[in-house]
């Protein structure tokens, strides 16, 4: 069963969806994140996580790899396939120290990988680095759009794109 956001959360807080079938792991991860000031939602399976993501897009997703039903790799693939959710930063976490698991997660499009057990500092560092990177990408896109708008609205730029445009008005 999924647990919703706290009713007293600040809408300006970054929201994080934590998915793990292990209640103890979810409790520890969500407690650390809430204590650091994040709004946190929880899901116990990949299937319920997809419904939650579609209903209210989080700023970041942290998912266990090994879960019954839809595992973390399949959840990541499903999230990346949807245009509306493809850019959400995604951190996989697992108790497996396998290099193959790590490579599979990164090849699937994971933004980061946490090996259990990890410290609260490891968790916060991974979350902050992903959120900062996402903000940097959003700022870069915003700046590109502004440059394009300026180029389109600048009269000399329009004439260089359509050299006859200035002459046609005088005819």
NORPE-V564298 format. One record per helix or strand of 2 or more residues. SS is the DSSP state (h for helix, s for strand). FROM is the first residue (numbers start at 1). TO is the last residue. If there is no record, write none. Layout:
# NORPE-V564298
SS,FROM,TO
SS,FROM,TO
This chain:
# NORPE-V564298
s,15,19
h,23,35
s,39,43
h,46,55
s,60,64
h,72,81
s,89,94
h,99,107
s,112,115
h,120,153
h,155,161
h,165,169
